[in-house]
Amino acid sequence: MEDHAPFTGGVEHSVAVNPTTAAPAGSAEQTPQPGEPGEPSRTKQQKPRKRQKSEAQKARDAERKREVEELLAKYDAMQKLGEEGRLGEPAARRKDDAFERTERRSLIEDWLKIRDKRGHHRKLLLNGCQQQTDHLAGKRNIVLKARQVGITTYVAARFFLETITRPGTLSVQVAHDQQSAQQIFRIVHRFLEYLPPEWRRKKLRTSRANVRQIIFPELDSEYRVESAADRCAGRGLTIQNLHCSEVARWPHDVAETLAALRAAVPPDGEIFLESTPSGAGGTFYEEWQSAPETGYVRHFFPWWCEPGYRREGVEVAKLTDEEKALMKKHGLNEAQIAFRREMRSQFRNRFPEEYAEDAETCFLASGNCMFDIAVVDAALKRLPQYYEERANGALLYFYPAAPGRKYIIGVDPAGGGIHGDNACAQVIDVEKGVQCAELLGHYTPRDLAAKVVVLAKEYNQAYVAVERNNHGHAVLAFLALECGYQNLYPSGQAPGWATDAQTRPAMLGRLETMVGNMPHLFLSHRLLQECRSFVRKADGRCEAAPGAHDDTVMAMAIAHAVRAECRVQVPEGLTAAA
């Protein structure tokens, strides 16, 4: 009897049969053998009929193909600019450009995205600070800035673009701690994430995008974000692009870490040192002060460069004279003044450091300043009063020598040589005590002695007081024996001023009193800036803050100590023409 499937509602339910399984005994249905009717030939399988695309689908496919080709062509053009080093070339100007547009800036704004302060993802359109940096940046840069004006994001974008367009590029950003390093890496990873998928599937394919490291194997390029807390950061690498972020807040031996990183950058590589200020001392402070000598381009961005730093709709009560001066000088409005008042109330005496307004007062003294800081700051606001400068600015003249007047030169020889501290010579008028000239620079004992003799003869055979500690003995020997200069302090005794536990507090106390009561006598901004970072420690000792210098302060203190100690007499036989 043949088996039939039950019939319900006119629909027949078939039972699937495995053709390789033998039919049950007695079954009327047998499995057909190959070649028999009902079994398709194993050598002539029927291919499924292809579904024909509609004309609309064909058009969409063609359009998509064109889009992909255009995207890949745009990347090729971008890579060519990077390979040929032409990212900094001028590009077509767009509306509202404050600075000349570069190809780099156009590519950043066209392709890279960020998350703004409201949490929205948008294109990275450069603000004023970022535009200015893009326009003025060189191979070596140092950036002093207020909080959150966008420099870290700009440098990340700049280096990311270099990394994805120039094969063999290693870019490294170094943050001051692990948390900040992770935040910077998120910025960079977001740049990658929002690039066209067609790019990321081909030349921008990554073999690693974690542990703060992105590797592009097709380009042999790499992007890393490190922490300065890691003493080995960057060691053993050749770095084409280096960004050191918040250097003023790095832990450990900052100078050593920074030196190791910069040694990894070839001469044609790019370096950005960037930070908000943190005290009038330390490695970043030193780097900022020495930038003109080391060839670093200085970039300073006060808080009002950030468009968001304003409080709209807040009524501003009576403006102070200081606020009026700021508004007039920098074009600020009342909304920005309202923001300034709010931040000053929150940060109090740290406001100049967190929201920098000028490149001098933003460096706060790291401790209690020995000098009256308000008086020093007021003196620093005066325009420089020297009438002549020589030796590339090392020698400044404030008052010329007057016939018949007597002068003292206080000399701090410092460490000597080009790698030690600065040596300084301060010329003062004996009668009035006013500063007349200042020599400051890196000199060997012989060179310093020669320059002091020229200065002393220029100022009527000035009475020269050289600190004889350390290298001072060598300077005194060159003055007396090689240069033949005899008008040395003290007269008739072993020459030289001795700075010791007894004389040091007295000479510094005298200078402190004079600066506080007669600031008009001190005309050098270099001297006043060192006064600002000359601090009183917990143990009562007064000295330069860590990383700061005191050469001009000590030379001036010596000059006034000698002035107070004796009436200066020019020995017989010595004349101004000698």
LUMDREN-38211 format. One line per 3 residues: number of its first residue (from 1); their letters; for each residue x, y negated, z of C-alpha. Coordinates in nm, 4 decimals, always signed. Each point is the difference from the previous one (the first is absolute). Layout:
% residues N
NUM) A) X Y Z; ...
This chain:
% residues 578
1) MED) +0.0000 +0.0000 +0.0000; +0.1260 -0.3382 -0.0968; +0.0361 -0.2592 +0.2732
4) HAP) -0.1811 -0.3247 -0.0630; +0.0332 -0.3215 +0.1966; -0.3229 -0.1130 +0.1619
7) FTG) -0.2060 -0.2435 -0.1984; -0.1443 -0.3035 +0.1696; -0.1604 -0.2957 -0.1584
10) GVE) +0.1160 +0.0982 -0.3490; +0.3718 -0.0532 +0.0949; +0.2356 +0.2910 -0.0416
13) HSV) +0.2846 +0.0306 +0.2589; +0.2991 +0.1688 -0.1560; +0.2595 +0.1934 +0.1983
16) AVN) +0.3662 -0.0625 -0.0779; +0.1916 +0.3147 -0.0833; +0.3770 +0.0414 +0.0191
19) PTT) +0.0977 +0.1262 -0.3478; +0.2976 +0.1882 +0.1413; -0.2176 +0.2016 +0.2357
22) AAP) -0.1667 +0.3143 -0.1323; -0.3787 +0.0014 -0.0144; -0.1779 +0.2106 +0.2623
25) AGS) -0.0791 +0.3578 -0.0912; -0.3248 +0.0328 -0.1844; -0.0027 -0.3614 -0.0996
28) AEQ) -0.1244 -0.0663 -0.3507; +0.2386 -0.2956 -0.0331; +0.3649 +0.0774 -0.0683
31) TPQ) +0.2866 -0.2472 -0.0051; +0.0919 -0.0733 -0.3632; +0.3535 +0.0961 -0.0939
34) PGE) +0.2314 -0.2384 -0.1801; -0.0923 -0.0251 -0.3644; -0.3524 +0.1219 +0.0561
37) PGE) -0.3006 -0.2181 -0.0631; -0.0652 -0.2446 +0.2836; +0.3697 -0.0319 +0.1043
40) PSR) +0.1827 -0.3074 -0.1335; +0.3410 +0.0688 -0.1479; +0.2845 -0.0569 +0.2495
43) TKQ) +0.2153 -0.1344 -0.2837; -0.2567 -0.2443 -0.1252; -0.1287 -0.1879 +0.3032
46) QKP) -0.2485 -0.2708 -0.0789; +0.1322 -0.3469 +0.1013; -0.2408 -0.2311 +0.1774
49) RKR) -0.1223 -0.2674 -0.2305; +0.1547 -0.3436 +0.0844; -0.2419 -0.2609 +0.1054
52) QKS) +0.0128 -0.2876 -0.2435; +0.0736 -0.3430 +0.1572; -0.2381 -0.2776 -0.0704
55) EAQ) +0.1244 -0.3068 -0.1794; -0.0407 -0.1984 +0.3215; +0.2178 +0.2464 +0.1913
58) KAR) +0.2638 -0.0133 -0.2716; +0.0022 -0.3786 +0.0218; +0.0355 +0.0128 +0.3771
61) DAE) +0.2885 +0.2450 -0.0268; +0.1766 -0.2157 -0.2555; -0.0469 -0.3079 +0.2159
64) RKR) +0.1359 +0.1817 +0.3025; +0.3000 +0.1168 -0.1989; +0.0698 -0.3575 -0.1071
67) EVE) -0.0263 -0.1187 +0.3613; +0.2510 +0.2623 +0.1155; +0.2398 -0.0885 -0.2814
70) ELL) -0.0303 -0.3709 +0.0856; +0.0653 +0.0691 +0.3689; +0.3071 +0.2068 -0.0794
73) AKY) +0.1216 -0.2668 -0.2415; -0.0398 -0.2642 +0.2719; +0.2086 +0.2068 +0.2381
76) DAM) +0.2658 +0.0505 -0.2689; +0.0136 -0.3771 -0.0543; +0.0234 -0.0591 +0.3734
79) QKL) +0.2770 +0.2570 +0.0343; +0.1916 -0.1629 -0.2837; -0.0072 -0.3327 +0.1864
82) GEE) +0.1344 +0.1716 +0.3098; +0.2699 +0.1967 -0.1804; +0.1220 -0.3128 -0.1790
85) GRL) -0.0040 -0.2073 +0.3202; -0.2575 -0.2435 -0.1376; -0.2606 +0.0078 +0.2791
88) GEP) +0.1126 -0.3449 +0.1109; -0.0487 -0.1580 -0.3419; -0.2719 -0.2667 -0.0467
91) AAR) -0.3485 +0.1235 -0.0855; -0.3063 -0.1743 -0.1351; -0.1241 -0.2563 +0.2506
94) RKD) -0.3423 +0.0543 +0.1538; -0.2473 -0.2275 +0.1706; +0.0948 -0.1222 +0.3494
97) DAF) +0.3642 +0.1134 -0.0271; +0.1969 -0.2062 +0.2515; +0.3331 +0.1251 -0.1354
100) ERT) +0.1265 +0.1230 -0.3337; -0.1425 +0.3482 -0.0521; +0.2348 +0.2937 -0.0492
103) ERR) -0.0659 +0.3318 -0.1729; +0.0422 +0.1613 +0.3418; -0.2741 -0.2100 +0.1523
106) SLI) -0.2392 +0.0707 -0.2871; +0.0534 +0.3753 +0.0337; -0.0415 -0.0115 +0.3786
109) EDW) -0.3273 -0.1894 -0.0285; -0.1305 +0.2185 -0.2846; +0.0748 +0.3454 +0.1429
112) LKI) +0.0622 +0.0009 +0.3770; -0.2704 -0.0024 +0.2659; -0.0005 -0.0760 +0.3715
115) RDK) -0.2446 +0.0194 +0.2883; -0.0750 -0.3529 +0.1184; -0.0631 -0.1143 +0.3570
118) RGH) -0.3710 +0.0750 -0.0397; +0.0743 +0.3601 -0.0959; -0.0857 -0.0404 -0.3700
121) HRK) +0.2182 +0.1372 -0.2773; +0.0848 -0.2610 -0.2607; +0.2675 -0.1001 -0.2455
124) LLL) +0.3162 -0.1473 +0.1476; -0.0266 -0.3647 -0.1066; +0.3084 -0.1787 +0.1286
127) NGC) -0.0512 -0.2797 +0.2495; +0.2159 -0.3131 +0.0124; +0.2788 +0.1549 +0.2108
130) QQQ) +0.0141 +0.3069 -0.2212; +0.0007 -0.2068 -0.3192; +0.2827 -0.2167 +0.1285
133) TDH) +0.2044 +0.3047 +0.0996; -0.0554 +0.1561 -0.3422; +0.1114 -0.3232 -0.1649
136) LAG) +0.3096 -0.0733 +0.2094; +0.1307 +0.3401 +0.1107; +0.3566 +0.0979 -0.0840
139) KRN) +0.2009 +0.3168 +0.0509; +0.0538 -0.0833 +0.3678; -0.2833 -0.1584 +0.1987
142) IVL) -0.0815 -0.0870 +0.3596; -0.3556 -0.0928 +0.0977; -0.0954 -0.1883 +0.3174
145) KAR) -0.3754 -0.0115 +0.0379; -0.3082 -0.0357 +0.2138; -0.2140 +0.3015 +0.0858
148) QVG) -0.1764 +0.1923 -0.2765; +0.0526 -0.2205 -0.3030; +0.0322 +0.2990 -0.2359
151) ITT) +0.3749 +0.0297 -0.0586; +0.0270 +0.3682 +0.0967; -0.2827 +0.0865 -0.2396
154) YVA) +0.1587 -0.2016 -0.2804; +0.3425 +0.1619 +0.0424; -0.1655 +0.3444 +0.0099
157) ARF) -0.1790 -0.0795 -0.3280; +0.3164 -0.1380 -0.1587; +0.2066 +0.3053 +0.0910
160) FLE) -0.2778 +0.2473 -0.0869; -0.0208 -0.1483 -0.3489; +0.3777 +0.0327 -0.0387
163) TIT) -0.0154 +0.3609 +0.1189; -0.2653 +0.1104 -0.2510; +0.1532 -0.1813 -0.2994
166) RPG) +0.3755 +0.0519 +0.0407; +0.1180 +0.3619 +0.0012; +0.2476 +0.0886 +0.2715
169) TLS) -0.1217 -0.2654 +0.2450; -0.0013 +0.0467 +0.3778; -0.1943 -0.2613 +0.1959
172) VQV) +0.0141 -0.0070 +0.3798; -0.2000 -0.2087 +0.2440; +0.1117 +0.0030 +0.3642
175) AHD) -0.2515 -0.1055 +0.2673; +0.0821 -0.0826 +0.3606; -0.1942 +0.2958 +0.1440
178) QQS) -0.1782 +0.3210 -0.1017; -0.3508 -0.1484 +0.0061; +0.0956 -0.2862 -0.2288
181) AQQ) +0.1782 +0.2426 -0.2333; -0.3196 +0.2028 -0.0301; -0.2032 -0.3126 -0.0758
184) IFR) +0.2404 -0.1031 -0.2765; -0.0117 +0.3501 -0.1467; -0.3799 -0.0167 -0.0156
187) IVH) +0.0316 -0.3179 -0.2058; +0.2394 +0.1696 -0.2427; -0.2047 +0.3199 -0.0207
190) RFL) -0.3093 -0.2074 -0.0779; +0.1863 -0.1561 -0.2939; +0.0572 +0.3503 -0.1362
193) EYL) -0.3498 +0.1263 +0.0776; -0.1725 -0.2711 -0.2034; +0.2168 +0.0295 -0.3113
196) PPE) -0.1718 +0.1559 -0.3049; -0.0233 +0.3824 +0.0338; +0.1470 +0.0314 -0.3514
199) WRR) +0.3232 -0.1519 +0.1302; +0.0061 +0.2087 +0.3147; -0.0488 +0.3238 -0.1942
202) KKL) +0.2946 -0.0704 -0.2275; +0.3095 -0.2111 +0.0702; -0.1171 -0.1065 +0.3435
205) RTS) -0.0640 +0.3534 +0.1173; +0.1287 +0.0368 +0.3557; +0.1722 +0.2950 +0.1588
208) RAN) -0.0393 -0.1442 +0.3474; -0.2227 -0.2677 +0.1429; +0.0266 +0.0481 +0.3738
211) VRQ) +0.2345 -0.0603 +0.2949; +0.0316 -0.3579 -0.1275; +0.1679 +0.1139 -0.3202
214) IIF) -0.1237 +0.0028 -0.3605; +0.2051 +0.1746 -0.2689; -0.0606 -0.0404 -0.3741
217) PEL) +0.1865 +0.2965 -0.1560; -0.0654 -0.1065 -0.3602; +0.1776 -0.3299 +0.0690
220) DSE) +0.2511 +0.1283 +0.2559; -0.1196 -0.2890 +0.2184; -0.0978 -0.0128 +0.3641
223) YRV) -0.1690 -0.2297 +0.2516; +0.0705 +0.0272 +0.3736; -0.1210 -0.1815 +0.3091
226) ESA) +0.2294 +0.0384 +0.3008; +0.0093 -0.1237 +0.3583; +0.2899 -0.1947 +0.1485
229) ADR) -0.0482 +0.2156 +0.3098; +0.1739 +0.2714 -0.2025; +0.3694 -0.0802 +0.0273
232) CAG) +0.0687 +0.2050 -0.3157; -0.2530 -0.1839 -0.2182; +0.1348 -0.0377 -0.3530
235) RGL) +0.3353 +0.1635 +0.0670; +0.1512 +0.2004 -0.2846; -0.2273 -0.1574 -0.2615
238) TIQ) +0.0470 -0.2373 -0.2913; -0.2843 -0.2488 +0.0321; -0.1029 -0.2210 -0.2913
241) NLH) -0.2633 -0.1955 +0.1962; +0.0210 -0.0624 +0.3763; -0.2556 -0.1792 +0.2166
244) CSE) +0.0773 -0.0467 +0.3689; -0.3209 -0.1061 +0.1731; -0.0247 -0.1870 +0.3330
247) VAR) +0.3767 +0.0140 +0.0495; -0.0215 -0.2237 +0.3084; -0.1879 +0.2822 +0.1749
250) WPH) +0.2183 +0.2951 -0.0970; +0.1199 +0.2208 +0.2865; +0.3516 +0.1258 +0.0787
253) DVA) +0.3045 -0.1599 -0.1613; -0.1664 -0.2100 -0.2695; +0.3238 -0.1191 -0.1579
256) ETL) +0.1301 +0.3554 -0.0353; -0.3260 +0.1351 -0.1462; -0.0265 -0.2892 -0.2433
259) AAL) +0.3623 +0.0322 -0.1084; -0.0446 +0.3709 -0.0788; -0.3125 -0.0673 -0.2060
262) RAA) +0.1479 -0.2874 -0.1991; +0.3107 +0.2045 -0.0738; -0.2286 +0.2426 -0.1875
265) VPP) -0.1199 -0.2705 -0.2435; +0.2116 -0.0587 -0.3137; +0.0732 -0.3592 -0.1108
268) DGE) -0.2826 +0.0010 -0.2556; -0.2535 +0.1313 +0.2542; -0.2567 -0.2147 +0.1817
271) IFL) -0.0129 -0.0732 +0.3732; -0.2732 -0.1716 +0.2003; +0.0578 -0.0769 +0.3692
274) EST) -0.3277 -0.1187 +0.1470; -0.1293 -0.0854 +0.3472; -0.1957 -0.2278 +0.2223
277) PSG) +0.2433 -0.1754 +0.2383; +0.0760 +0.1453 +0.3407; +0.2323 -0.2210 +0.1970
280) AGG) +0.2865 -0.2282 -0.0933; +0.2456 +0.2843 -0.0213; +0.0449 +0.3507 -0.1296
283) TFY) +0.0862 +0.1466 -0.3376; -0.2908 -0.1461 -0.1968; +0.0642 -0.3460 +0.1423
286) EEW) +0.3642 +0.0340 -0.1011; -0.0939 +0.1184 -0.3470; -0.2301 -0.2982 -0.0466
289) QSA) +0.2595 -0.2475 +0.1195; +0.2767 +0.1454 -0.2191; -0.2135 +0.0489 -0.3134
292) PET) +0.1601 -0.2900 -0.1921; +0.3422 +0.1547 +0.0551; -0.0994 +0.3588 -0.0792
295) GYV) -0.1935 -0.0807 -0.3180; -0.3465 +0.0946 +0.1283; -0.2966 -0.1970 -0.1322
298) RHF) -0.1968 -0.1470 +0.2887; -0.3803 +0.0168 -0.0072; -0.1950 -0.1733 +0.2789
301) FPW) -0.3792 +0.0312 +0.0301; -0.1847 -0.1917 +0.2754; -0.3403 +0.1173 +0.1178
304) WCE) -0.2031 -0.2358 -0.2198; +0.1181 +0.1878 -0.3105; -0.2567 +0.2670 +0.0888
307) PGY) -0.3409 -0.1168 -0.1349; -0.1878 +0.1918 +0.2710; +0.1595 -0.1951 +0.2838
310) RRE) -0.2813 -0.2500 +0.0493; -0.3179 -0.0310 +0.2054; -0.2783 -0.1418 -0.2127
313) GVE) -0.2883 -0.1728 +0.1731; +0.1927 -0.0625 +0.3223; -0.0163 -0.3584 +0.1126
316) VAK) +0.3416 -0.1499 +0.0641; +0.0112 -0.2502 +0.2827; +0.2344 -0.2974 +0.0004
319) LTD) +0.3152 +0.0775 -0.1975; +0.3357 -0.0354 +0.1718; +0.2860 -0.1916 -0.1584
322) EEK) +0.1766 +0.3333 -0.0618; -0.3059 +0.1404 -0.1797; -0.0376 -0.3136 -0.2100
325) ALM) +0.3651 +0.0225 -0.1005; -0.0427 +0.3669 -0.0998; -0.3098 -0.0754 -0.2046
328) KKH) +0.1745 -0.2842 -0.1798; +0.3268 +0.1827 -0.0625; -0.1407 +0.3381 -0.1062
331) GLN) -0.3491 -0.0890 -0.1251; -0.1825 +0.1947 +0.2726; -0.3717 -0.0376 +0.0625
334) EAQ) -0.2065 +0.0070 +0.3181; -0.0876 +0.3697 -0.0434; +0.3708 +0.0819 +0.0119
337) IAF) +0.0523 -0.2250 +0.3018; -0.2873 +0.1836 +0.1726; +0.1786 +0.3305 -0.0677
340) RRE) +0.3248 -0.1467 +0.1330; -0.1647 -0.1095 +0.3243; -0.1527 +0.3446 +0.0472
343) MRS) +0.3322 +0.1784 -0.0515; +0.1864 -0.2441 +0.2248; -0.2462 +0.0694 +0.2798
346) QFR) +0.0498 +0.3767 -0.0435; +0.3776 +0.0175 -0.0476; +0.0955 -0.3124 +0.1965
349) NRF) +0.3788 -0.0475 -0.0072; +0.0380 +0.2931 -0.2403; -0.2079 -0.1728 -0.2668
352) PEE) +0.3033 -0.1516 -0.1836; +0.1443 +0.3505 -0.0244; -0.3141 +0.1855 -0.1120
355) YAE) -0.1317 -0.2770 -0.2276; +0.3138 -0.1681 -0.1282; -0.0237 -0.3632 -0.1088
358) DAE) +0.3648 -0.0706 -0.0771; +0.3133 +0.2102 -0.0300; +0.1653 -0.1475 +0.3100
361) TCF) -0.2549 -0.0206 +0.2817; -0.1462 +0.3408 -0.0858; +0.3090 +0.1631 +0.1524
364) LAS) -0.0733 -0.0048 +0.3698; +0.2863 +0.0231 +0.2499; +0.0281 +0.3513 +0.1458
367) GNC) +0.0022 -0.1100 +0.3638; +0.0012 -0.3337 +0.1808; +0.1686 -0.2617 -0.2128
370) MFD) +0.2673 -0.1834 +0.1979; -0.0753 -0.3235 -0.1836; -0.3291 -0.1873 +0.0032
373) IAV) -0.1702 +0.1719 -0.2927; -0.2458 -0.2856 -0.0618; +0.2837 -0.2517 -0.0223
376) VDA) +0.2003 +0.2256 -0.2315; -0.3013 +0.0632 -0.2245; -0.0692 -0.3721 -0.0203
379) ALK) +0.3626 -0.0633 -0.0959; -0.0175 +0.2713 -0.2660; -0.2897 -0.1813 -0.1653
382) RLP) +0.2293 -0.2920 -0.0798; +0.1435 +0.0013 -0.3472; +0.3658 +0.1101 -0.0188
385) QYY) +0.2132 -0.3096 +0.0560; +0.3370 +0.0907 -0.1434; +0.1278 -0.2390 -0.2630
388) EER) +0.2477 +0.2379 -0.1640; +0.0670 +0.3724 -0.0202; +0.3116 +0.1829 -0.1126
391) ANG) +0.1192 +0.3578 -0.0451; -0.3406 +0.1165 -0.1255; -0.1754 -0.1364 +0.3066
394) ALL) +0.2418 +0.1391 +0.2597; +0.1129 -0.3524 +0.0949; -0.2646 -0.2629 +0.0752
397) YFY) +0.0721 -0.3686 +0.0687; -0.2463 -0.2039 +0.2082; +0.2121 -0.3075 +0.0818
400) PAA) +0.3327 -0.0960 -0.1587; +0.3068 -0.0814 +0.2079; +0.0066 -0.3643 +0.1107
403) PGR) +0.3317 -0.1854 +0.0449; +0.1102 -0.0152 +0.3634; -0.2545 +0.2531 +0.1267
406) KYI) +0.0981 +0.3226 +0.1751; -0.1308 +0.3458 -0.0735; +0.0043 +0.3509 +0.1462
409) IGV) -0.0218 +0.3258 -0.1931; -0.1305 +0.3032 +0.1885; +0.0961 +0.3275 -0.1719
412) DPA) -0.1530 +0.3457 +0.0467; +0.2245 +0.2398 -0.2001; -0.2457 +0.2919 +0.0343
415) GGG) +0.1161 +0.3351 -0.1351; +0.1910 -0.1226 -0.3031; -0.0157 +0.1414 -0.3516
418) IHG) -0.2897 +0.0341 -0.2406; -0.1755 +0.2798 +0.1927; +0.0144 -0.1523 +0.3491
421) DNA) -0.2141 -0.2729 +0.1534; +0.0140 -0.3497 -0.1408; +0.2745 -0.2339 +0.1149
424) CAQ) -0.1113 -0.3542 +0.0800; +0.1535 -0.3433 +0.0559; -0.2124 -0.2874 +0.1369
427) VID) +0.1159 -0.3617 -0.0302; -0.1462 -0.2480 +0.2504; +0.0563 -0.3684 +0.0727
430) VEK) +0.1659 -0.0412 +0.3416; -0.1837 -0.3183 +0.1003; -0.3521 +0.0848 -0.1192
433) GVQ) +0.0110 +0.3798 -0.0031; -0.1772 +0.0103 -0.3366; +0.0644 +0.2862 -0.2409
436) CAE) +0.2103 -0.1197 -0.2948; +0.0884 +0.3158 -0.1958; -0.0409 +0.3774 +0.0137
439) LLG) +0.2035 +0.2795 -0.1591; -0.1561 +0.3475 -0.0007; +0.1133 +0.3098 -0.1875
442) HYT) +0.1937 +0.3258 -0.0054; +0.3703 -0.0844 +0.0228; +0.3201 +0.1752 +0.0958
445) PRD) +0.1992 -0.1680 +0.2821; +0.2420 -0.1503 -0.2550; -0.2764 -0.1355 -0.2238
448) LAA) -0.1908 -0.1406 +0.2975; +0.3115 -0.1752 +0.1338; +0.0668 -0.1586 -0.3392
451) KVV) -0.3577 -0.1299 -0.0328; -0.0052 -0.1338 +0.3563; +0.3236 -0.1941 -0.0600
454) VLA) -0.1475 -0.1651 -0.3102; -0.3131 -0.0904 +0.1965; +0.1992 -0.1272 +0.3000
457) KEY) +0.2172 -0.2275 -0.2146; -0.3107 -0.1305 -0.1738; -0.1461 -0.0948 +0.3382
460) NQA) +0.2901 -0.2106 +0.1291; +0.2194 +0.2837 +0.1305; -0.2874 +0.1483 +0.2019
463) YVA) +0.0659 +0.1760 +0.3292; -0.0418 +0.3708 -0.0852; -0.1289 +0.2430 +0.2653
466) VER) +0.0169 +0.3624 -0.1174; -0.1522 +0.2766 +0.2092; +0.3055 +0.2123 +0.0671
469) NNH) -0.1839 +0.3228 +0.0767; +0.0660 +0.2864 -0.2455; +0.0845 -0.1379 -0.3473
472) GHA) +0.0445 -0.3499 +0.1388; +0.3641 +0.0694 +0.0829; +0.0734 +0.0669 -0.3671
475) VLA) -0.1791 -0.3189 -0.1090; +0.1963 -0.2054 +0.2534; +0.3265 +0.1526 -0.1188
478) FLA) -0.0740 -0.0879 -0.3625; -0.1045 -0.3534 +0.0993; +0.3182 -0.0705 +0.1953
481) LEC) +0.2657 +0.1976 -0.1851; -0.1137 +0.0216 -0.3621; -0.2066 -0.3158 -0.0314
484) GYQ) +0.2044 -0.2067 +0.2455; -0.3081 -0.1506 +0.1682; +0.0758 -0.1081 +0.3578
487) NLY) -0.3085 -0.1826 +0.1278; -0.1390 +0.3106 +0.1687; -0.1970 +0.0430 +0.3222
490) PSG) +0.1203 -0.0021 +0.2735; +0.2845 -0.2475 -0.0325; +0.3312 +0.1116 +0.1463
493) QAP) -0.1191 +0.3524 +0.0861; -0.0523 +0.3315 -0.1725; -0.2464 -0.0985 -0.2753
496) GWA) -0.3585 +0.1235 -0.0283; -0.3336 -0.0068 +0.1808; -0.0687 +0.2998 +0.2260
499) TDA) -0.3617 +0.1168 +0.0056; -0.0433 +0.2077 +0.3145; -0.2471 +0.0717 +0.2795
502) QTR) +0.0723 -0.3409 +0.1524; +0.0050 -0.2288 -0.3033; -0.2716 +0.1689 -0.2085
505) PAM) -0.3076 -0.0799 +0.2162; +0.1157 -0.3597 +0.0479; +0.0636 -0.0717 -0.3683
508) LGR) -0.3281 +0.1570 -0.1084; -0.1939 -0.1776 +0.2750; +0.1411 -0.3339 -0.1154
511) LET) -0.0983 +0.0696 -0.3590; -0.3483 +0.1094 +0.1071; -0.0523 -0.3295 +0.1807
514) MVG) +0.1275 -0.2064 -0.2912; -0.2176 +0.1770 -0.2583; -0.3054 -0.0419 +0.2223
517) NMP) +0.0565 -0.3682 +0.0697; +0.1922 -0.1254 -0.3034; -0.0989 +0.2208 -0.2952
520) HLF) +0.0805 -0.2840 -0.2411; +0.3707 +0.0729 +0.0556; -0.0293 +0.3418 -0.1688
523) LSH) -0.0605 -0.0210 -0.3719; +0.0775 +0.3461 -0.1377; -0.2940 +0.2292 -0.0706
526) RLL) +0.2374 +0.2933 +0.0252; +0.0857 -0.1032 +0.3556; -0.3640 -0.0575 +0.0955
529) QEC) -0.1060 +0.3363 -0.1396; +0.2656 +0.1727 +0.2087; -0.1193 -0.1959 +0.3034
532) RSF) -0.3441 +0.1432 -0.0631; +0.1251 +0.3591 +0.0248; +0.2352 -0.0623 +0.2916
535) VRK) -0.1747 +0.1725 +0.2893; +0.0291 +0.0500 +0.3747; +0.0125 +0.3698 +0.0892
538) ADG) -0.1528 +0.1640 +0.3063; +0.3398 -0.0063 +0.1738; +0.0282 -0.3765 -0.0576
541) RCE) +0.2646 +0.0199 -0.2733; -0.0659 -0.2218 -0.3001; +0.0918 +0.1239 -0.3454
544) AAP) -0.1290 +0.0488 -0.3527; -0.3015 +0.2278 -0.0389; +0.0770 +0.3437 -0.1492
547) GAH) +0.0975 -0.0423 -0.3619; +0.0249 -0.3803 +0.0254; +0.3149 -0.2179 +0.0011
550) DDT) +0.1335 -0.2572 +0.2433; +0.3103 -0.1328 -0.1794; -0.1282 -0.3556 -0.0495
553) VMA) -0.1343 -0.0098 +0.3571; +0.3271 +0.1111 +0.1586; +0.2137 -0.2355 -0.2133
556) MAI) -0.2237 -0.2935 +0.0935; +0.0043 +0.0990 +0.3678; +0.3820 +0.0049 -0.0060
559) AHA) +0.0141 -0.3430 -0.1656; -0.2279 -0.1600 +0.2607; +0.1713 +0.1775 +0.2898
562) VRA) +0.3327 -0.1494 -0.1109; -0.1642 -0.3401 -0.0520; -0.1296 +0.0051 +0.3576
565) ECR) +0.3282 +0.1250 +0.1436; +0.2423 -0.2621 -0.1165; +0.0469 -0.3307 -0.1722
568) VQV) +0.1482 +0.0811 -0.3378; +0.3245 -0.1697 -0.0913; +0.1682 +0.0293 -0.3394
571) PEG) +0.3695 +0.0693 +0.0716; +0.2451 -0.2638 -0.1081; +0.1507 +0.0623 -0.3402
574) LTA) -0.3192 +0.1538 -0.1411; -0.2055 -0.2157 -0.2334; -0.2988 +0.0484 -0.2203
577) AA) +0.2310 +0.0113 -0.2994; +0.2236 +0.2737 +0.1449
